[in-house]
């Protein structure tokens, strides 16, 4: 009896020590979703409300990045003014990057299903192959590859997919600068989200690791950036903002914790500046939106060429749902399988089942297309004040 009591005392003491160790972990070691969780909603509502108040007052033509952020505000808040403002401003002549203009038109079409936005986006997409655009920088050509891949996801025309694949194949060996790395990694992620050829995912990860090796530094604001002006999203995304969103999406596909840690470290470094002037960071705030939302990791299981997988893929891709990544295939059949596919078998032995997950925790898998779509579209809600 005394021996059992002694063992219980020892066991209780060990549990106490273990709990104390877990609670004493510093914030860098704890999962990001637990860091300052109680303050996230307050921070989110304030920063996006401050941005929206400022953007409503401006007389200037908004950038495509502003319009993209307004769509994300509408998606998560249901605030009709943000969508109305995006639709009003998109009618004005936008002299920014052609690819970003096409991208925002595709996103508004996804959200509203209005035919006019489909027509305008396809009109711009046709311009991509004109001779005048052949001498553009690698960065701008990479952005076009991004939008062509996105056009395939939204419109379903394989012409756009083939154009995107060709552009990336031509450009990938020419990447040197921080800006070029960020745009090419974005293009590779979008290509993987289009045809689910895992070579694009592995190339994206390979380039991401090289970018980190060359440019990452704890002594700067992140990725070698020393001046705050270099962080601003002016006519196009800063390489800093784009890199953080790339890391978040690759982190969702790969479950690589170091990517999220670098994002969190970078967010902390620039938080005071972003809070002070959020209107200068419309693309960075898209990364913040992804980070704070219940972003989805979706695995569609089965033979990629099967009609069931293709149908599920189409149904999950076509709605406006930016805070998600999708992986398709069978884990055991891939040479270097994606972690997102691990431990996810066929459902009832059938192709096309979907696992909808958040932070590695998955809801019950389903073969029902509408159920999978409904789960994937759920967002963490907040209000604009």
C-alpha angles and dihedrals in degrees: 000000000000089000091055091046090051091050091050090051091050091046092049091049092051091049089050091052091047093051091048091052092050092049092047094058110119120240094261090061097046123085109275093237089062096050109105089336093161090059098046097087092047091049092045095050093046099047095045092042090051090049092049094049091053096044092051091056097051120105092196127101108265122236121244087251090059091051091049090052092049089056090052091050090053092047093056103031104031087225103159093199091067092054092043091052091050092051092046095049096043089065090064121088108269114200094189128105113325093220093053090049090054090046095054091048090053090050094049088050090052091052101041103022088218111159094220092068092050090052094048093048094050089048090057093043090058089059092061093083096048115119091241089071098046095088096052123126120275088249094058093044089051090053088054089053088053093052095044089054090047090049089057091051093050103033101028096224110143090206088077093048093052091048091051093048090051094049093050093047089053096047108035097087092052099063115125116135129068089248093051092048092052094049095044093049088051090052092050092050091050091048091053089049087054109045100008092225099158092215088077091053092050092047089050091052092046092052091044091055090049091049090052092047093050103036112020116107131163089207094066135051086275133293096026096302111142103164121066091219089068089062096061120108100222118153092344137012115289113241087243094057093044093048092053092053090047090052092050093051094043088047089056091051098042103029087227104162094195090066092056091045091055090049092050092047091050093047090053091050094056101029096105092049093048092048090051097050110012092164089071091060109054094142096041088053089057086061090048088050091052092046096050097039125084088260114196132235106197126191119192108196126209144053106332093222094051117112091233093058092044092050093048090047092052093047093052096043103047101063118078103265110139099168098073143078127205132207124189135194143047117304097217093050097057122090093218102014124203115251089230089068094050118118092006110119128185112286110243087341091292133127122242104038117147133218111199110198141177120201090345093308111117131202117227108296117249142197090198110105096204093047091051091048092049092051093047093053096054111115136185103257128221137163134246112226 
